[in-house]
Amino acid sequence: MTEKKTNLSDYDPSAVPDGSQYKIGVIAAEWNSNVTDALLQGAVDTLRQYGVKEQNLIVRRVPGTFELPSAADTMFQLCNPDAVICIGCVIQGDTRHFEFICQAVSQGITNVALKERRPVIFSVLTCDTMQQALDRAGGRHGNKGVEGAVTALKMVDYRKSLSKEIPF
């Protein structure tokens, strides 16, 4: 029986590609900023750790998680990054608002990724409680921003490795 991981941000550092030639965008929602600030910091620190240069790191804030897909689309059009990491946090309340926002954001991010044919990373927490969000924003279950940064680097590397094999 496999052991359940408690820190979901554990990864093999030797498996993370060098990001020194990559241009990465990071967009974070202002809503639930006590969570999204920690996620953003984790993503930025990790991207820098793996060589993404300051001039190739585009960091922007948007009002809420719902705005992430359109902001990512705009960033691709105006800044031409290799990947965009979308950071947000939606916490279940007493209404169905949570369901509508989560569905729209996940579908929107998917649509942008398919349209652009470049990685759009879903670093959006969808939690039942604030404590669950804090546990995933640098708490006992790691930092979803760190995971997003590692995923972005791996996906850009994947895309670039294919483009060497298949002329586009």
Residue, then its C-alpha position, 0 to 999 in steps of 0.5 A: m500500500t502506498e503512503k499518502k503524501t502529506n506535503l504535496s510540494d515535495y519534488d525531485p530538484s534534479a528533475v526540474p529543468d533550468g529556466s534561464q531561457y524561459k519567459i514565465g508569467v504569473i498572475a495572482a488573484e487579490w481576493n483571499s490575499n493572505v493565501t494568494d500572496a503566499l502562493l505567489q511568493g512560493a512560485v516566484d521564489t521557485l522560478r528564480q531558484y531554477g534560473v528564470k531571470e528577473q527580466n523574464l518573469i512577469v508578475r501581475r495581480v487581478p481582482g479575483t480568481f474569475e479574472l485569471p483566464s482572461a488575464a492569462d489570455t491577455m498576457f499571452q497576446l501582449c507579453n508572449p511568455d512561454a507559460v503562465i501560472c494562474i494563482g487563486c483561491v476559492i473557498q466554499g461559502d453558503t451559496r453555489h457561487f463557489e461551484f460557478i466560479c470553480q467551473a468557469v475558472s477551470q474551463g477558462i484556463t483550459n480554453v486558454a491553454l488549448k487556444e495558445r498551445r502553451p502551458v497555462i498552469f492551474s495553481v488555484l486552490t478550491c477549498d472547503t475552509m480557510q484552514q485547508a487553503l492555508d495548509r496548501a499555501g505554505g502550511r502542512h501540505g506544501n505550497k501550490g505556488v511552488e508546485g505551479a512553478v515546477t509544473a510550468l518549467k517542466m511543461v515548457d521543457y516538454r514543449k520545447s523538446l517536442s519542437k526540436e523533434i517536430p518542426f512547427 
